[in-house]
């Protein structure tokens, strides 16, 4: 009984460690994109951001504009706006969020 608890705790610890390592690698990749040629690679970053969009061309165009102005794009395909405040706060003339 006690040995099964040890095994479960060990597996949970291993899973947590793997998640932390993967998160760190994603942050390092994003940081390396920023350092390339003094800026971020907006094309590939926006392609990743917009890969699940229902309107990918519109998404890539808006993302590219936001990326070039802010020099950052939030991680993932949706949300995570707090990692890039400039991107989050950019709005259209109508007050809608500009950046996907």
Beta strands, then each sheet from edge to edge (+ up, - down):
end
